[in-house]
């Protein structure tokens, strides 16, 4: 069983302005559930978690929850909301009433786009986080490495909320040892909170253009030391990963970057942690076996 805990779908013409940036031509096109299904078969992946991709508009929730309702491989969905808006509980309620609302397992805001590294310390943000926790949802942390300390403080301040760290907080893998040193301490402080889980996702795009699994390995090993396999999960970050690798290549890269692990620990990273973090057990039972990669 392999679960991809982090991928996107989009249509660029529907408000994805960030895709206009130079160098993103390869991903500046529609990515549909049909495209996803093809990729899953090629990579031997059984099920996925669909995560909002930066459109930052509430209308996207209806579209994506509909995808989840119609696509057996999409097990769950993480929607966008403005955590500081003051209407978090109402927004969650609206999402849950949509077709496919039962697939909503979490939400996220584009915190990485906030200039303030201490954005998560703001009182309005903390109130929003508390409401997400009260709603029983996960909050996906899409943050920069310099925002890790504030994330650690937020996790301590809102212990009833389950946090998931996307892309390990975007360490500067392209800076090698210097990137590892600047990121490792703040990551450890965040991982010290038992209500935080990490995603081994988005790493290939933080590496240099001529990356190899060897460049990823120190960061993957550090994450395993801090979180343990039981609090880490695999995510492809497709189609963003296409800037560096095809879908099967991302899975192979993570496998190559892992240290020696027991079969159980590997299961945790590639399926078990995602099932627990996003409460997927019932849906996983209904999955048909995927073909071998």
Secondary structure as UniProt FT lines:
FT   STRAND          3..7
FT   TURN            12..15
FT   HELIX           17..20
FT   TURN            22..23
FT   HELIX           25..27
FT   HELIX           33..43
FT   STRAND          47..51
FT   HELIX           59..70
FT   TURN            72..73
FT   STRAND          74..80
FT   TURN            83..84
FT   HELIX           88..97
FT   TURN            99..100
FT   HELIX           101..103
FT   STRAND          104..108
FT   HELIX           111..113
FT   TURN            117..118
FT   HELIX           119..121
FT   HELIX           123..134
FT   TURN            135..136
FT   STRAND          138..141
FT   HELIX           145..147
FT   HELIX           148..157
FT   TURN            158..160
FT   STRAND          162..165
FT   HELIX           166..169
FT   HELIX           173..175
FT   HELIX           177..191
FT   TURN            194..195
FT   STRAND          196..200
FT   HELIX           204..206
FT   TURN            209..210
FT   HELIX           213..227
FT   HELIX           229..231
FT   STRAND          232..234
FT   HELIX           240..243
FT   HELIX           247..257
FT   HELIX           263..267
FT   HELIX           268..272
FT   HELIX           273..277
FT   TURN            278..279
FT   HELIX           281..284
FT   TURN            285..286
//
